[in-house]
């Protein structure tokens, strides 16, 4: 009888630049772009750092951050110095940890989204002590684009103006721009006073402890349509398979398109600001490509938690799956927070199958080999 499979370790925090996380191929060093944007010099410099210190790729995460993998411990301080020179590093590690801010990517310079984000960055030190994964969303463009993405406190476009909404509540509180950040900090204070060891995200706290009515009552506006690869008013959008950006190819694409900046999203899409739409074989340019609805973590051997290779399996299966596909190396399901039509969970080199669920849900079939999966009807 085989030994029982150990559960994956949930770290309870995300890697940063000052505090990287050890993985199977070295350190994972995360960069949090301010206002979801790197100017061209910063973006090109990060590509060079990925080649010099990492494994030659840059990961685009579902929190709209960028991370280098495969960094040697001996190189960490040298990498930090280079990131600082590019102005991609918070001088204070405590501020870096708090700067978990999702920004709707189609903002214009100096508009409401940009002003609110800058105001929140300037007030981060005024926030109470919050769990490491606690985050904010600034979703105040013409259409809400971040409604399905992870955030605990949201500043959003409401039916009648700006609202502040606690995640897990259908309605929020109407606020003016002038008072928005003060009220956000007060809502964070309420969370800090009511969180428990078991309830460390806003949606769980409001489910267990009713949010005062003062913070509710104003409906958010209707969510907008998801963005797709292609041209938009600000430039060209490209998709990144599994959120993976080959650094050398990205460097060339930025130069060839003449882009002035790179903006990141939590949807495996990146925007080349002012850039032309040109052929880019290393990236996704067709919104109907099944890889745009396929999630896969790095898998074995790159993650010590993973019990199976993932991305080769995901590439092979993507054209054969109707709807969304998630291939996870373990039951943590880091690559996709929400449910997928088909989820495969690595276990001792094989896969368990979950339908219409998450990686941690009960599977309907167990112990499937990649070869068996290719012959199955997964719909």
C-alpha positions in Angstrom: 0.0 0.0 0.0 1.4 3.4 -1.0 2.0 6.0 1.7 -0.7 8.7 2.0 -0.2 11.8 0.0 0.8 14.8 2.1 -1.2 17.9 1.7 0.5 20.9 0.1 1.9 23.5 2.4 -0.1 26.8 2.3 2.4 29.6 2.9 -0.2 32.2 3.9 1.8 34.9 2.2 3.0 35.9 -1.3 6.6 36.4 -2.4 7.9 39.9 -2.8 11.2 41.4 -3.8 12.5 41.9 -0.3 11.0 38.6 0.9 11.3 36.1 -1.9 10.0 32.6 -1.8 12.1 29.5 -2.4 10.8 27.2 -5.1 12.0 24.1 -6.9 14.2 26.1 -9.3 15.4 28.8 -7.0 14.0 32.0 -5.5 10.7 33.6 -6.8 11.2 37.4 -6.7 8.0 39.4 -7.2 7.8 42.9 -8.5 4.7 45.0 -7.9 4.4 47.6 -10.6 3.0 51.0 -9.4 -0.3 51.7 -11.2 0.1 48.4 -13.0 2.7 50.1 -15.3 6.4 50.0 -16.2 7.8 52.5 -18.6 9.8 51.2 -21.5 13.1 51.6 -19.8 11.9 49.7 -16.7 10.3 46.9 -18.8 13.4 46.4 -21.0 15.5 46.4 -17.8 13.4 43.8 -16.1 13.7 41.6 -19.2 17.5 41.8 -19.0 17.4 41.0 -15.2 15.3 37.9 -15.9 18.0 36.7 -18.3 20.9 37.6 -16.1 19.5 36.5 -12.7 16.5 34.3 -13.4 15.5 31.5 -15.8 14.8 33.8 -18.7 11.1 34.2 -18.2 8.9 36.7 -16.4 5.6 35.5 -14.8 2.5 37.6 -15.0 0.5 36.7 -11.9 -3.3 36.8 -11.3 -2.7 39.7 -9.0 -1.2 41.7 -11.9 2.4 41.4 -10.5 5.5 40.3 -12.3 8.0 37.8 -10.9 11.3 36.3 -11.8 12.0 32.6 -11.1 15.1 30.6 -10.7 17.1 33.4 -8.9 20.1 32.1 -6.9 20.2 33.0 -3.2 23.7 34.4 -3.7 22.3 36.8 -6.4 19.4 38.2 -4.4 21.0 41.3 -3.1 22.6 42.1 -6.5 19.1 41.8 -8.1 17.6 44.1 -5.4 20.2 46.7 -6.2 19.3 46.5 -10.0 15.6 46.7 -9.3 16.1 49.7 -7.1 18.1 51.4 -9.9 15.1 50.9 -12.1 12.8 52.3 -9.5 10.9 49.0 -9.2 11.6 48.4 -5.5 10.0 49.9 -2.4 12.8 51.2 -0.1 10.7 50.0 2.9 9.8 46.3 2.9 6.7 47.0 5.1 5.3 49.2 2.3 5.9 46.6 -0.3 3.9 44.1 1.6 1.0 46.5 1.9 1.0 47.6 -1.8 -1.4 44.9 -3.0 -3.4 47.1 -5.3 -5.2 45.9 -8.4 -5.7 48.7 -10.9 -8.1 48.7 -13.9 -5.5 48.9 -16.7 -7.3 51.2 -19.2 -6.9 54.4 -17.1 -5.7 57.7 -18.6 -2.8 59.6 -16.9 -4.2 61.8 -14.2 -7.8 60.4 -14.3 -9.8 59.3 -11.2 -8.3 55.8 -11.2 -4.7 57.2 -11.3 -5.5 59.8 -8.6 -7.1 57.3 -6.3 -4.3 54.8 -6.7 -1.6 57.4 -6.0 -3.5 58.6 -3.0 -3.8 55.1 -1.6 -0.1 54.4 -2.2 0.7 57.6 -0.2 -1.5 56.5 2.7 -0.4 52.8 3.0 1.5 53.5 6.2 -1.8 54.6 7.8 -3.4 51.2 7.3 -3.8 48.8 10.3 -1.9 45.5 10.4 -3.5 43.3 7.7 -3.0 39.7 6.5 -0.3 39.3 3.8 -2.8 38.5 1.1 -5.2 41.3 1.9 -5.7 43.5 -1.2 -7.4 46.4 -2.8 -9.0 47.1 -6.2 -9.3 50.5 -7.9 -12.0 49.8 -10.5 -13.2 53.2 -11.4 -13.0 53.3 -15.2 -16.0 53.7 -17.5 -16.8 50.0 -17.0 -15.9 47.7 -14.0 -13.3 45.2 -15.1 -12.0 43.8 -11.8 -15.3 42.4 -10.4 -14.2 38.8 -10.7 -10.7 39.3 -9.4 -9.4 38.9 -5.8 -9.6 42.0 -3.6 -10.9 42.7 -0.1 -11.8 46.4 -0.4 -12.9 47.9 -3.7 -13.2 51.4 -4.9 -15.6 51.1 -7.9 -17.9 52.9 -10.3 -21.3 52.9 -8.8 -24.7 53.4 -10.4 -24.6 57.0 -9.2 -20.9 57.7 -8.6 -17.9 56.4 -6.7 -18.5 53.7 -4.1 -16.4 51.9 -1.5 -17.4 48.2 -1.2 -16.3 45.4 1.1 -15.7 42.2 -0.8 -18.6 39.8 -0.1 -21.2 42.5 0.0 -23.4 43.2 -2.9 -23.5 46.9 -2.2 -21.1 49.5 -0.9 -21.0 53.0 0.5 -21.2 56.2 -1.7 -18.1 58.3 -1.2 -16.6 61.4 -2.7 -13.0 61.4 -4.1 -11.9 63.6 -1.3 -13.0 61.2 1.4 -12.5 57.9 -0.4 -9.1 56.9 1.1 -10.0 58.0 4.6 -13.1 55.8 4.4 -11.1 53.0 2.9 -8.8 53.1 5.9 -11.7 53.1 8.3 -13.1 50.0 6.6 -9.7 48.4 6.9 -9.8 49.2 10.6 -13.2 47.5 10.9 -11.8 44.4 9.2 -8.7 44.4 11.5 -10.9 44.5 14.6 -13.1 41.7 13.4 -10.8 39.3 11.7 -10.0 35.9 13.3 -7.4 33.3 12.7 -9.9 31.4 10.6 -11.3 34.4 8.8 -8.5 36.5 7.3 -10.2 37.7 4.1 -12.9 40.3 4.0 -15.6 38.1 2.4 -15.2 35.5 5.2 -15.3 38.2 7.9 -18.5 39.9 6.5 -20.1 36.4 6.3 -19.4 35.8 9.9 -19.8 39.3 11.3 -22.4 41.5 9.6 -21.0 44.7 8.1 -22.7 47.8 9.5 -25.4 49.2 7.3 -23.4 52.5 7.0 -21.0 50.6 4.6 -23.8 49.3 2.4 -26.7 50.5 0.2 -25.1 51.7 -3.1 -25.0 49.4 -6.0 -22.0 49.0 -8.2 -22.4 49.6 -12.0 -22.7 46.6 -14.4 -19.4 44.8 -15.0 -17.8 45.4 -18.4 -16.9 42.8 -21.0 -13.5 41.1 -20.5 -10.6 42.5 -22.5 -9.2 40.5 -25.4 -5.9 40.6 -27.4 -5.9 43.3 -30.1 -5.9 47.0 -30.5 -7.4 49.4 -28.0 -7.2 53.2 -27.6 -4.1 53.0 -25.5 -2.1 50.6 -27.6 -2.0 46.8 -28.3 -3.0 44.0 -26.0 -1.2 40.6 -26.1 -1.9 37.4 -24.3 0.7 35.4 -22.3 0.2 31.7 -22.3 0.0 30.5 -18.6 1.1 34.1 -17.7 4.6 33.3 -18.9 6.5 36.0 -20.7 9.8 34.9 -22.4 12.0 37.8 -21.5 14.0 38.0 -24.7 10.9 37.8 -26.9 9.2 40.5 -24.8 12.3 42.8 -25.0 12.1 42.5 -28.8 8.4 43.0 -29.0 8.6 46.2 -26.9 11.3 47.6 -29.1 9.6 46.5 -32.4 6.2 48.0 -31.5 7.7 51.3 -30.3 5.8 51.0 -27.0 6.3 53.7 -24.4 5.3 51.5 -21.5 4.0 48.0 -20.5 0.8 47.7 -18.4 -0.1 44.5 -16.6 -3.4 42.9 -15.9 -4.6 39.9 -13.7 -5.9 38.1 -16.8 -2.7 36.9 -18.5 -2.9 40.0 -20.8 -0.5 42.8 -21.1 -0.8 46.2 -22.8 2.0 47.8 -24.8 1.1 51.5 -24.3 1.4 53.3 -27.6 2.6 50.2 -29.3 1.5 48.9 -32.7 -0.2 45.5 -33.1 2.4 43.3 -34.9 2.8 39.5 -35.4 4.1 38.0 -32.1 4.4 34.2 -32.3 5.6 33.9 -28.7 2.4 35.5 -27.4 -1.4 35.1 -27.9 -2.9 37.5 -30.4 -6.3 35.7 -31.0 -8.9 36.0 -28.3 -10.4 32.7 -29.4 -7.2 30.8 -28.7 -8.0 28.0 -26.1 -4.8 28.9 -24.2 -6.5 32.1 -23.1 -9.0 30.0 -21.1 -6.4 27.6 -19.8 -4.5 28.0 -16.5 -1.5 26.0 -15.4 0.9 26.5 -12.6 4.7 25.9 -13.1 4.2 22.3 -11.9 7.0 19.8 -11.2 9.9 20.0 -10.9 9.8 23.8 -10.6 7.5 23.9 -7.6 8.3 21.7 -4.6 4.5 21.3 -3.8 3.7 20.0 -7.3 3.2 16.3 -7.9 3.0 16.3 -11.7 4.3 18.2 -14.7 1.5 20.6 -15.8 2.1 22.9 -18.7 2.9 20.3 -21.3 -0.3 18.5 -20.4 -2.3 21.8 -20.5 -1.0 22.7 -23.9 -1.9 19.3 -25.3 -5.4 19.2 -23.8 -6.4 22.9 -24.3 -7.7 22.4 -27.9 -9.9 19.5 -26.8 -11.6 21.1 -23.8 -14.8 23.1 -24.2 -14.7 26.0 -21.8 -12.0 26.6 -19.2 -9.2 24.2 -18.2 -7.1 24.4 -15.1 -4.1 22.0 -14.7 -2.7 22.2 -11.2 0.4 20.5 -9.8 -1.3 20.1 -6.4 -4.6 20.8 -4.6 -3.7 24.4 -3.7 -4.7 25.5 -7.2 -2.5 28.6 -7.2 -2.9 29.3 -10.9 -6.7 29.8 -10.7 -8.7 31.0 -7.7 -12.2 30.4 -9.1 -13.7 27.2 -10.5 -13.0 25.9 -14.0 -15.1 23.7 -16.3 -12.3 21.0 -16.1 -9.7 20.9 -13.4 -6.9 18.4 -13.2 -5.0 18.0 -10.0 -1.6 16.4 -9.8 -1.2 13.5 -7.5 1.9 11.1 -7.5 2.6 11.8 -11.2 -1.0 11.3 -12.3 -4.1 13.5 -12.2 -7.4 13.6 -10.4 -10.4 15.1 -12.4 -12.7 17.8 -11.0 -15.6 19.1 -13.1 -17.0 22.6 -12.6 -14.9 23.1 -9.5 -11.6 24.1 -7.9 -8.4 22.2 -7.4 -9.3 21.5 -3.7 -12.7 20.0 -4.5 -13.6 16.4 -4.4 -12.6 14.7 -7.8 -15.0 12.6 -9.8 -12.1 10.4 -11.1 -8.6 9.7 -9.8 -5.3 8.5 -11.0 -5.5 9.4 -14.7 -2.4 9.4 -16.8 -1.7 12.1 -19.4 -2.1 9.5 -22.1 -5.5 8.5 -20.7 -6.6 12.1 -20.6 -5.9 12.6 -24.3 -8.4 9.8 -25.1 -11.1 11.0 -22.8 -14.2 13.1 -23.4 -13.7 15.8 -20.8 -16.8 17.8 -21.5 
